[in-house]
Amino acid sequence: MVMASFSLREDYWETFSLRDDDIGFLYNFLLEKETPLTTRELVSALVDERIQGEIREIERQRSSGGDIYFPREDYKQGQKLVFPALGWIQGEVVGIRDGMNPESDGFKVIRVKFSDGEEREFASSLTDHILNDPPEIVEKDELLDAKAVLRTHLDLLEDRLEEGLTTAEDFVRIAGRWFPRALLIDVNVGHLNLAEAALDMAGGGPMTTLDLLKEVDLPADVNSKLVEFSLDLALQEDQRFDEVGPAGDVLWHLHRLEPEEVRESPIYLQYHDINYDRSSLGEDMLALERQLDDELSPIDDRFKGDEEAVVRLIYPHWRSGTLPLSSRIRHLFPTSYEAPRIRFILVDESSNEQFPGWVVREKHYVYGLRDWYEKNGLIPGSLVRLRRGKNLGEVIVAHDAQRSSREWIRTLLVGSDGGVVFAMLKQIISAAYDERMAIAIPDVDGLDGVWVRMQKERPAFERVVVNMVRELAKLNPQRHVHASELYAAVNTVRRYPPGPILALLASRPWFSHVGDLHFRFDDSERV
């Protein structure tokens, strides 16, 4: 039995892109469902439709392309044939001659011209040939199996569908669900004003769309999903409102009543890019950079961390009440399809107290921990443990408490001239910390003034680092400074990620590496 391929090109799904007829199908599919659907739901339906369409096309080609070629048959000049063993391609007989094979008598050879201009010869009037058996059609190829296609290509197909629908003016998306714009009900400015008033009464939010619908007079005789989706779209297109729910959960908040540190990055987190040579960083430096969890470090976004992570606080995040949304811990926090800001719930592991937090996706930080830091006596350098909560949109925060004791801690002091110096002083400590990064700040207001001045004057990056190395070296008998110690100290006066600091240590001759990422500064080497 001859097996004739009844499948698609091997790269069919890898080269998938949305066609006009796909757009039409999806439009009608959503019209029939009368319900907004996710990208995944649309992909599933479209793959089924594509497979059925390709099968219909192959069947059409088989039935309309001409006679099926069998070597046993006789053929005439100009006769159209279809060749199952060659993927059902079509051709026309353009020549006939006698065959010349001592083992086979009385057969013919036909010359066939294909649509691409190629000509090939085939046997005819030949009674003994394997292709004389009718072909068995193989229809269960994985390329024509929707489940197999989705299992292998789902992420790619979702990306391509979203690319196509995003540029299609007829479709709109809210919280990951799509629907034709023309089929939505009208939501006017009066409805939106009522929604604003409701959110205002709720302290800005968040509120679900269903809660807002109770305050907004929209038609009740229409599909409830369409009403909800229509209001979502109108709210999204009005700058007064922010959609702040995690993926799969639509929540609305008034933009003007969000915390200031969510709407604008705190001064302590603002960084002005510094060009540096990353190739100068050795493996030990790259390992330290990953360990430090700085949200500004250019580490692969696809990196997946553990289910629990420990973060070493630096001063900018301690002062701002934030956490870095680094690649190592990003997966622990809620995300969204489109919303730049996400409101979620932080849960204190020791007390089960819940308080609101905000993921600021565009600036890569999490806000909402200032009171928690103060309540638990955390300082720059303290260790914060994080893990996902039991419920959607919850993250558990914890610290390792210890009995309060007076310990020798690197302490930053602000002079009357606005300069900063370091000293080893005894401080009351009640939480676990990283010894190299711990810094006590007795005069926070004074240090705020330093930040304002530094932002205004913008001293050269290298000058800031050198001055800090000199200060830290005074605290060590060997006058050695560890790279992580320097990173933490520099960030008490200006926001810098580890990369530029490490590159400076690696590239300047006046910084001598004495082992284990400890460095000594030699003024005599400096020009």
N, C-alpha and C positions, 0 to 999 in steps of 0.2 A: 504494500500500500504506500503510495506517495504522500508525503506530508507537505502540505502547502501552507506557507505562513499566512496567518490571518491576524496580523498584529500591527503595531505602530513602529515608527522609526525608534531606534534605541535611545536617541536623545530627545524624544518627543516632549517628555515632561520637564527635562532640564532646560529646554529652550522655550518653555511655556510663556506666553504673554497674552494679555486680554485683547480679544478681537471685538469688532463691532457687534457681531452676532452674539458674543458672550454678554455684552452689555445689555442687549435686547432681552436675552434670556433672563438675566438677573432682575431686570426691571419688572418683567412679567411674573417672575417667580415671587418677588416681594409683593407685587400687587395681589397675587392670588392668596398669599399667606396673610396679608394685611397686618403683618407684625414685623418690626425691625429685627434684623438678624445679625449675628456676629460674623466676622470674617471667616471663621472656621466653618460655621454652618453654610455660608455661601460657597466656600470652596468645595465642601462635600457635595452640594447639589450640582455645582458646575462640573466637577470631575465626572459624575454620573452622566450628565448631559453630553459632555465631550466624548465620552466612550461610546455612548449610544449613537451619537452623530457620526463618529468615525466608522462604526460598524455599518450604519446605514449607507455611508458613502462607499465603503468597500462592496457592499451588496449591489449598489447601483452600478459600480464599475463592472462587476462580474456579469450583471444581467444586460448591460447596454454596450459593453465594449467589443462584442463580437463572439465568435465561436471559441469554445475552449479547445486549446491545442492538444491533440493526441497523435503520436507518431503513426498509428495504424490508419489514420484517415487520409483520403486524397483531398488536395486543396487546389484552388484555382487562382489564377492571377487576379490581384485586387481584393482577394478575400481578407476580411479583418479577423484577427485572432487575439485571444487572451491567453497568457501563459501563467498558470497558477504557481508553478515552481519558481517563477521569477518575481513573485510579489504581485501577481495579477497585472503586470504591465501589458499594454496593448501594442499591436503592430499590424502591418499590412503586407501581404504576400506580393513581392515585386519581381520574383523570378522563380522558375522551376527548371531543374535539370535532372538527368539520370544519376543515380548513385553509383559509386565505384567501390565495392567491397566484395572480395571473393567469397566471404563467409555469408553474405546476404544478397540474395538475388531479387531483382525486380522492384527495388525500392527507389524512391525519388528524394531529391534534396530541394527544399524550398528556401529561398532567400527572403528574409523578413526585415522590413524597415520600421524602426520604432519612432516614437514621437520626437525623440531628441536627435534624430538623424542617423543614429547608429544602425548598421545592418549586420545581421547574423544569419547563419544557415542552420536549418533543422531538418531532421529526417521525416519523410512521410511515406505512406504506403508500406510501412514496416510493421509486420504482425507481431514480432517478438521484441518488446521493449518495455522497460520498467515503467515508463511514463504513460503506458496504455491503461494502467489502472486508474480509476477515478480518484482524484486527490481527496485526502481526508483533511478537513479544515481544522486547524488548531485555534480554538477560540478562547482557551483558558490561559493565555499568556498573561504574565503579571502586569504588563503594560496596559492590559484591558481589564484588570481586576481593580475596582475602585478602592477596596480595602488595602490592597498591596500598594497602590499608588500613594494613598494618604499616609500609610505607614512609612514610606520611604521619602516622600517629597513634600510632606505637609508644610514645613516651615518655609520652603522656597515658594510653594504655591500661594501661601498666605501673603508673603511679601509682594509677589507679582500682582495678586488681586488688589491689594491695598494700593499699590502704585497706580494701577489702572483706574480704580474707582476714585482715587483722590483727584485725578485730573478730569474726571467726568462730571460736568456741571450739574447733571440731573440727580446726583447722589449726595447725601449728607451723612456724616457719621457723628454719633454722640456716644461717648463711653464705650467705644468699640463696636457699636451696632450701626447698621446701615439701613437707609430707606430712601426712596425717591422723594426729592424735595416737593415736587408738584402735588403729591398726594397728602401732604401734611395740612392740618387745619390752621387757620389764621390765629396768631397770637399778637394782639396789638399792644401799644404802649401802656394803655390802661391796665391790662393784665399784668404787665411787668412792674408797673408802679405798685400794684397790690402785693406782688411777690416781694418787692423791696421792703414794703412796710412790714410784712410778716417776718422777714429775716431781721429787720431792725428790732422788732419786739423780742426776737430770740437772741439778742446780743450779737447779731451778725451771722449766726448759724452755728453749726451746719444743720440743714434741714433736707429731708428727702424730697424728691419731686412729688411723691404722693401726698406728703404733708402740705406742700405748697399748693397743690391742686385744690385742697380743701378751702384755701383762702382766695383762690382765683376762679372766677366764673367762666368756665369753658364748657362747651357743649357736652351733655351727658349721653346723647344718643349716638355717639361715635365710638368705634373700637377704643377701649380704654388705653391700650398700648400705644395707639396712634396719638391720642391726646397727650399722654405722658411724654412721648418722644417729641411731639411738636413744642411742648413747653420747654423741654430740655434744649432744643435747638435755639429757640428764642432767647433763653437765658444765656446760652453760650455765646451768642452773637451780640450780647449787650455787655459793655465793659464794666458795668456795675457789679456783675456777678462772676464768681469763680466756681468752677466745678472742682471740688477738692476731695472727692471720694477715691479710695483705692480701687484698683481694677475690679470691675464687676459690681461696684457699689457706687451709685450716683448720689453725691451730696453737694448741696449748694451753700455758698457763703458770700457775704458782701465783701467785696475787695477792700473797701475803705475801712472796714472794721477788723481786718486781719492784723496780727501783730506787726509792728513796724519792722522788726527783724526778719519777718517773712517776706514782706513786700520789697525791702531793700536790704542788701547784705550789710551786716554790721561793719564798722570801720576796721575792726580787728581781723576780719576775714577777707578784706580787700587786698588783692595781690596784683602787682604790675609785672607783666612777663619780663623775665631776664633770659637772654640768649646764653646758652652754655653748651658745652660739648659732652653729650651723654656717653660717647665712646670712651671718655676718660674714666668712667666709673668701673671699678673692678667688681668681681663677683661678690666680694664681701660687702661692698657698698650697695650694690643692687639688692642684696638680701636684707640689709638694714633698711633700705628705702621701703621695701615691701612690709617689713615688720612695723614701721612707724605709722602706717595707715593714713598717710596724708592724702586728703581728697584731691590735691593739686598734682600729685605724682602721676606721670603718664604711664600707668600700668594697664595692661590689657583688660578691657571691660568684661571679657568673657571669663575671666578668672572666677572660679567658684570657691567660696570659703566653706568653713565648717558650719554646723548648726548652732554653734556658740562661738563668740569672739570676745577678745579682750582688747580694749582700746586704752592707750596711754594718752591722757589729756595733755594738750599743750595750752599755753596761756590764752591764745585767741579764742579757742573753743570754751575754755573754762569761763572766761570773761563774758562771752556772748551767750552762754547757756546752750551751747550747741555740741554736736558730734560730727566728725567727718563722715561723709557718705563715700567712703573709699570703695574700690573694687572688691576688697576682701569682705566687707560687711554689707555692701549694698543689697545683697539678696535677702538679708534679714528684715528689711524694711518694706512697707507696702510700696507698690508702684502703680502706675496708671497707664491707660492707653495714650492720653494726650495731656492731661492736666499737669501744669508745671509745678503746682503746689498741692500737697496731699495732707489732709488732716487725719490723724490717727490717734491711737490711745497708747500711752506709756504706762506700764504697770511696775510698781516698786515690788521687787521680789520679797523683801522682808516684811512689808506691811500690807501688801496687796492694794495699796493706794493707787488710784488711777488718775492720770492727768493728761491733758491734750499735748500732742506733739505735732510737728509739721515737717514733712519732707520737702525741701526746696530743691527740686530735681536739677534745675538749670545751673545752680551754683554749688551743688554737691555738698549740702550739709543738712543736718537735722536740728530743728530748733525746739526748745521747750523745757530745757533741763536746768535753768538757772536756779530756781528755788530748790530743786532736788540736790544740786551740788552744795548749796549753802546749808541746807538742812542736815546733810550727812557729813559735813566738814571736809569735803574734797578740796584739793589744791591742784595747781598745775603739776602734772606728773602722777596724779592718782590713777588707779586702774579701774575701768568701768567694764563690767561684763554685760553682754547682750545676747539675747536669744529670742526666737519667735514666741509669741504668746499662743494660748490654746485657741483663741478666737481670731477670725479674720480681722486684720487691721489693728492687731495688738502686738507690742514689742515689750519684753520684760527687761528691765534694767536692774543691775545689782552692783554692789561693791563689797569687798571683803572688809567688814568692820573689825576694828581691834580696840582694846581698852585704851582710852586716851592716855598719852604719855608725852613727855617732853623729849624731843629727839633733835640731834644736830642736823639741820637742814640748810641747804644752800638758800640764802635769803637775798632778795633784791631790795635795795634801798634807793630811794630817790633823793638826791641832794637838793639844796636850796637853789642851785644853779640849773636844775632840771636834768642834770646828768645822773646816770645810774651806776651803782657799784654793787658788788656781791660780797657777802660775808657769810661765814658759817655760824649760825645762831641756833639756839634751842627754840623749837616751836612745838606747840601742842598738836599732836597728830592722832587722828582717830580712824584712818582708813589706809589700806594697803597702797603702796606707791612704787614707782620705778625709781631706784636710788639715783640713777644718772640723770633723770629728767625732772625730779621733784624740785620745785622752787616755791618758796613761801613769799607772798606779796603782802606785807603789812600795810602799805599805803596805796590802795587801788586807785583812789582819786588822783594822787600825785602821778601815778603811772599813766592814767588817762591823759594827763597834760602832756606827757612825753609822746604819746601816740599822736596827739593833735599836732605837736611841733614837728614830729618826724614826717607826717603826711604832708605838711606844708613845705618843709625844707628839702625833703627827699634826698638825704645824703647818699653818696655812692654805696652800692651794695658791698663792695670789698671793704670799704672803710668801716661799715657797720660790723662785718664779720671780724675784722682784725681787732677792733676795739673790744669786742666781746671775748675774743680769745685771750687778750691781755688780762681782762678782768678775771676770767675763770682760772687762768694759769696761776694767779696769786693764791688760790685756795688749795693748790696741790704742791707738795714738797718737790716733786719731780718736774713741776710746771708742765705736766701733760694735760691735754684736754681731749676727751672722747667725742667722737662725731655726734652721737645722739645727745650728749650733754650740750654741745655747741648749738645744735639744732633747736633744742628746747629754749636755750637762753636767748638766741637771736630772735626767736618768736615772741619774746616778751616786749620787744620794742617795734618790730616790723614783721609783717606776714611774709614768710618765705618758705617754700617747700624744701624738702631735703636735697633734691637734685642739684640746684645751683650751689648750695653750700658744700656738698660733697665734691662737686666738680672743681670748685675753688681750692679745696684742700688737696686735691689730686694734681692740680696743674701748676701751682705756684711753688717755686723752690724754697721760699721762706717758711713753708709748712713741711715739717719733716715727720714722716710716718714712723712711729717707733713700735708698731705692732698692735694687733687687735683693735684697729681703728682709733688708736690714740695718736695724737699729733702734738708736736712741739713747735712753737713759733720762734723764729730766729730773726730778730731785727737786722742783724748784720747782712743777711742775704737779700734784704729788701732794698730796692733802688729808691 
